[in-house]
Amino acid sequence: MASGIILVDKPLGLSSHSAVSGVRKALGTKKVGHAGTLDPAATGLLVMGVNAGTRLLTYLVGLDKSYTATMRLGYETTTDDAEGDRVGESAPGVDSLTDDEIRSAVGPFRGQIEQVPSTYSAIKVDGKRAYDLARSGQDVELKSRVVTISRLEALDITRGDGVLDVELVVDCSSGTYIRALARDIGRALGVGGHLVALRRTRVGPFDVEGAPLPQDVQESQVMSLAEVAGAVMPVVVLESQEVIDISHGRPIRAQGWPTPGPIAAVAAESGGLVAILEASGDRSRILMGVPDSER
């Protein structure tokens, strides 16, 4: 079984862990992992590593992401999404909101903002998950974090009985909570809000379009380590002696290499990924090596 990265379209109701199990079964290999969890209530792109590709996930988890989402205005929930309990009655002013007022309200949330993650999140507090603490009845106070929203657009707006559903398109930095974004926009409008649907459409340069369901993946769809690494970081091409040196853990000359950050080192002869390197002065330093058998 080849090593690499595979893109999967996670369906509604399936946990990320179950999606990994589906890929393991479909490919007949146990060594499968993923970068960036999706809740069962969310759908869309999961980036998965296969065999040596699991180690490459470290360099993919922090990539920017894109989502389509449905925000419901009118009331909040305990979890900031449709899974939680309703908090209070529908705000009396929600029916009088205009489309222009809603679209204007999202403007301040573009750019670099401070965001307090949802209480029911996987963030650890004193070694325990915030959602476990919240479910046990403990008060959870999470610190705000700086995130970047490079695109935020309110598209279709559907009016219901005491609620408004707003379709959002979001491009954001890793670590952004779309649930918290819906909550905060609702508060800015004075009517409360929460998330009722979420789909991840992009992770870095990788798009969900054409991605198979977990149980339908095929070995031919696994992208090579070199292809994926080259899509997310600079590339240097190594001659045969340099490949030998790196394979034996020896540094090579790194003059003129881009700095700082990881670099994909590929073999000139085979095109395979030899290692992830970085420049340390004028010499290389190995961040991740790839054995001959896994290139």
C-alpha positions as CSV (number, residue, x, y, z in Angstrom):
1,M,0.0,0.0,0.0
2,A,1.4,3.4,-1.1
3,S,2.2,6.2,1.3
4,G,0.6,9.6,0.8
5,I,-2.4,11.8,1.3
6,I,-6.0,11.2,0.3
7,L,-8.9,13.7,0.3
8,V,-12.2,12.4,1.7
9,D,-15.7,13.9,1.7
10,K,-17.1,13.1,5.2
11,P,-20.9,12.7,5.2
12,L,-23.4,14.0,7.7
13,G,-23.6,12.0,11.0
14,L,-20.2,10.3,10.7
15,S,-17.5,11.1,13.2
16,S,-14.0,11.8,11.9
17,H,-12.8,8.7,13.7
18,S,-15.4,6.6,11.9
19,A,-14.3,8.2,8.6
20,V,-10.7,7.0,9.3
21,S,-12.0,3.5,10.0
22,G,-13.8,3.5,6.7
23,V,-10.6,4.5,4.8
24,R,-8.6,1.9,6.7
25,K,-11.0,-0.8,5.6
26,A,-11.3,0.5,2.0
27,L,-7.5,0.6,1.5
28,G,-6.7,-2.5,3.6
29,T,-4.1,-0.6,5.8
30,K,-4.2,0.3,9.5
31,K,-1.9,3.3,9.4
32,V,-4.4,6.1,8.6
33,G,-4.8,9.5,10.3
34,H,-6.5,12.8,9.6
35,A,-5.7,16.5,9.9
36,G,-8.4,18.7,11.4
37,T,-11.4,17.1,13.0
38,L,-15.0,17.6,11.7
39,D,-17.9,17.1,14.0
40,P,-20.5,14.5,13.1
41,A,-23.0,17.3,12.3
42,A,-20.5,18.8,9.8
43,T,-19.7,17.5,6.3
44,G,-16.9,18.0,3.8
45,L,-13.2,17.7,3.4
46,L,-11.0,15.6,5.6
47,V,-7.4,15.4,4.7
48,M,-6.0,11.9,5.6
49,G,-2.6,10.5,5.7
50,V,-1.8,6.9,4.7
51,N,1.2,5.1,6.1
52,A,4.2,7.6,6.0
53,G,1.6,10.3,5.0
54,T,0.4,10.4,8.6
55,R,3.7,12.1,9.5
56,L,3.1,14.7,6.8
57,L,-0.2,15.7,8.4
58,T,1.8,17.9,10.9
59,Y,2.5,20.3,8.0
60,L,-1.2,20.3,6.8
61,V,-3.2,20.8,10.0
62,G,-2.5,24.5,10.2
63,L,-3.5,25.4,6.7
64,D,-6.2,28.0,6.0
65,K,-9.7,26.6,5.4
66,S,-13.0,27.4,3.6
67,Y,-16.5,26.6,4.7
68,T,-20.1,27.1,3.7
69,A,-22.4,27.4,6.6
70,T,-26.0,28.2,7.7
71,M,-26.4,30.6,10.6
72,R,-29.8,30.8,12.3
73,L,-30.6,34.1,13.8
74,G,-33.2,34.5,16.5
75,Y,-31.8,32.6,19.6
76,E,-28.7,31.1,20.9
77,T,-28.0,27.5,22.0
78,T,-25.8,26.1,24.8
79,T,-23.3,24.7,22.2
80,D,-23.6,27.4,19.6
81,D,-25.0,24.9,17.1
82,A,-28.2,22.9,16.5
83,E,-27.0,20.1,18.8
84,G,-27.4,22.2,21.9
85,D,-30.4,23.3,24.0
86,R,-32.2,26.4,23.1
87,V,-31.4,29.5,25.2
88,G,-34.4,31.7,25.7
89,E,-37.2,32.6,23.4
90,S,-36.9,34.0,19.9
91,A,-35.7,37.6,19.9
92,P,-38.6,40.0,19.2
93,G,-36.6,42.1,16.8
94,V,-35.4,39.3,14.5
95,D,-38.4,39.6,12.1
96,S,-37.7,43.3,11.5
97,L,-34.0,42.8,10.5
98,T,-33.4,43.8,6.9
99,D,-31.1,41.9,4.6
100,D,-28.8,45.0,4.4
101,E,-28.6,45.1,8.2
102,I,-27.5,41.5,8.3
103,R,-24.9,41.9,5.6
104,S,-23.6,45.0,7.3
105,A,-23.2,43.2,10.6
106,V,-20.8,40.6,9.2
107,G,-18.4,43.3,8.0
108,P,-16.6,43.8,11.4
109,F,-15.9,40.1,11.6
110,R,-13.6,40.2,8.5
111,G,-9.9,40.5,9.0
112,Q,-8.0,39.7,12.1
113,I,-10.3,39.4,15.1
114,E,-10.4,38.0,18.6
115,Q,-12.7,35.1,19.1
116,V,-13.7,33.1,22.2
117,P,-14.1,29.5,21.1
118,S,-17.3,27.6,21.9
119,T,-17.6,26.2,25.4
120,Y,-18.4,22.8,23.9
121,S,-15.1,22.5,22.0
122,A,-12.2,20.1,22.1
123,I,-9.8,22.7,23.5
124,K,-8.1,21.4,26.6
125,V,-8.4,23.1,30.0
126,D,-6.1,21.7,32.7
127,G,-5.7,18.6,30.6
128,K,-9.4,18.0,30.0
129,R,-11.6,18.7,27.0
130,A,-13.7,21.8,27.4
131,Y,-16.8,19.9,26.2
132,D,-16.3,17.2,28.9
133,L,-16.1,19.8,31.6
134,A,-19.2,21.6,30.2
135,R,-21.2,18.4,30.1
136,S,-20.3,17.6,33.7
137,G,-21.8,20.9,34.7
138,Q,-18.6,22.8,35.4
139,D,-18.2,26.5,34.4
140,V,-15.8,26.7,31.5
141,E,-14.1,30.0,30.6
142,L,-12.0,29.9,27.5
143,K,-9.5,32.6,26.6
144,S,-10.0,34.6,23.4
145,R,-7.6,33.9,20.5
146,V,-6.7,35.8,17.4
147,V,-8.0,34.4,14.1
148,T,-8.1,35.7,10.6
149,I,-11.3,35.8,8.5
150,S,-10.1,36.6,5.0
151,R,-13.5,36.2,3.4
152,L,-17.0,36.4,5.0
153,E,-20.1,36.8,2.9
154,A,-23.8,36.6,3.7
155,L,-25.5,35.1,0.7
156,D,-29.1,33.8,0.7
157,I,-31.4,34.9,3.6
158,T,-34.5,32.8,4.4
159,R,-37.2,34.1,6.7
160,G,-39.0,31.7,9.0
161,D,-41.3,31.9,12.1
162,G,-39.2,34.0,14.5
163,V,-35.9,33.0,12.9
164,L,-33.7,33.9,9.9
165,D,-31.4,31.5,8.2
166,V,-28.4,33.1,6.6
167,E,-26.0,31.2,4.2
168,L,-22.4,32.1,4.8
169,V,-19.2,31.6,2.9
170,V,-16.1,31.8,5.1
171,D,-12.3,31.7,4.3
172,C,-10.4,31.6,7.6
173,S,-7.2,30.7,9.4
174,S,-6.9,27.3,11.1
175,G,-8.4,27.3,14.6
176,T,-11.4,29.5,13.7
177,Y,-14.7,28.3,15.2
178,I,-17.6,28.9,12.7
179,R,-20.0,28.1,15.5
180,A,-18.5,31.0,17.6
181,L,-18.7,33.2,14.5
182,A,-22.5,32.6,14.2
183,R,-22.9,33.2,17.9
184,D,-21.1,36.5,17.8
185,I,-22.8,37.8,14.7
186,G,-26.1,37.0,16.3
187,R,-25.1,39.0,19.4
188,A,-23.9,41.9,17.3
189,L,-27.4,42.1,15.8
190,G,-29.0,41.8,19.2
191,V,-31.0,38.7,18.3
192,G,-28.8,35.7,19.1
193,G,-27.5,33.2,16.7
194,H,-26.1,29.7,16.2
195,L,-24.9,27.3,13.5
196,V,-27.3,24.8,11.9
197,A,-25.2,23.5,9.0
198,L,-21.5,23.4,8.2
199,R,-19.5,22.1,5.2
200,R,-15.7,22.3,4.8
201,T,-14.9,22.9,1.2
202,R,-11.2,23.6,1.2
203,V,-8.0,23.0,3.2
204,G,-5.1,25.0,1.9
205,P,-4.7,24.1,-1.8
206,F,-7.0,21.0,-1.5
207,D,-10.6,21.1,-2.5
208,V,-13.5,18.8,-1.6
209,E,-14.8,18.7,-5.2
210,G,-14.5,15.2,-6.5
211,A,-13.4,13.7,-3.2
212,P,-14.8,10.2,-2.5
213,L,-16.8,9.1,0.6
214,P,-14.6,7.3,3.1
215,Q,-15.8,3.8,2.2
216,D,-15.3,4.5,-1.5
217,V,-11.6,5.5,-1.6
218,Q,-9.2,3.8,-3.9
219,E,-5.5,3.4,-3.8
220,S,-5.2,5.3,-7.1
221,Q,-6.6,8.4,-5.4
222,V,-3.7,8.6,-2.9
223,M,-1.6,11.6,-3.7
224,S,2.2,11.1,-3.4
225,L,4.2,12.6,-0.5
226,A,6.2,14.7,-3.0
227,E,3.0,16.1,-4.7
228,V,1.4,17.1,-1.4
229,A,4.5,18.5,0.2
230,G,5.3,20.5,-3.0
231,A,1.8,22.0,-2.8
232,V,2.3,23.5,0.6
233,M,6.0,24.4,0.9
234,P,9.0,25.3,-1.2
235,V,10.8,22.6,-3.0
236,V,14.5,21.8,-3.5
237,V,15.7,19.1,-5.8
238,L,18.5,16.8,-4.6
239,E,21.1,15.1,-6.7
240,S,22.0,11.5,-6.0
241,Q,24.8,12.1,-3.5
242,E,22.7,14.6,-1.6
243,V,19.9,12.0,-1.4
244,I,22.5,9.5,0.0
245,D,23.7,12.0,2.5
246,I,20.2,12.9,3.7
247,S,19.2,9.3,3.9
248,H,22.1,8.7,6.2
249,G,21.3,11.7,8.4
250,R,24.1,13.9,7.1
251,P,23.5,17.6,6.4
252,I,24.0,19.1,3.0
253,R,24.6,22.6,1.8
254,A,21.6,24.9,2.1
255,Q,22.8,28.1,0.7
256,G,20.1,30.1,-1.1
257,W,17.3,28.0,0.4
258,P,14.1,29.8,1.5
259,T,13.9,30.6,5.2
260,P,12.4,30.1,7.6
261,G,10.1,27.1,7.5
262,P,10.0,23.6,6.1
263,I,11.2,22.7,2.6
264,A,10.2,19.6,0.5
265,A,13.4,17.8,-0.6
266,V,12.7,15.6,-3.7
267,A,15.1,13.3,-5.6
268,A,16.0,14.5,-9.1
269,E,16.1,11.0,-10.3
270,S,12.9,9.5,-8.9
271,G,10.9,12.6,-8.0
272,G,10.1,11.1,-4.7
273,L,10.1,12.9,-1.4
274,V,13.4,12.3,0.4
275,A,12.7,14.5,3.5
276,I,11.3,17.6,4.9
277,L,14.2,19.9,5.6
278,E,14.9,23.4,6.9
279,A,17.9,25.6,6.5
280,S,20.0,26.0,9.6
281,G,22.6,28.6,8.6
282,D,24.2,27.3,5.4
283,R,23.5,23.6,6.3
284,S,20.3,21.5,6.2
285,R,18.5,20.1,9.2
286,I,16.1,17.1,8.8
287,L,12.6,17.7,10.1
288,M,11.1,14.5,8.7
289,G,12.9,11.7,6.8
290,V,11.2,9.4,4.3
291,P,12.7,5.8,4.0
292,D,13.4,4.5,0.5
293,S,10.5,2.0,0.8
294,E,7.9,4.8,1.5
295,R,8.9,7.3,-1.3
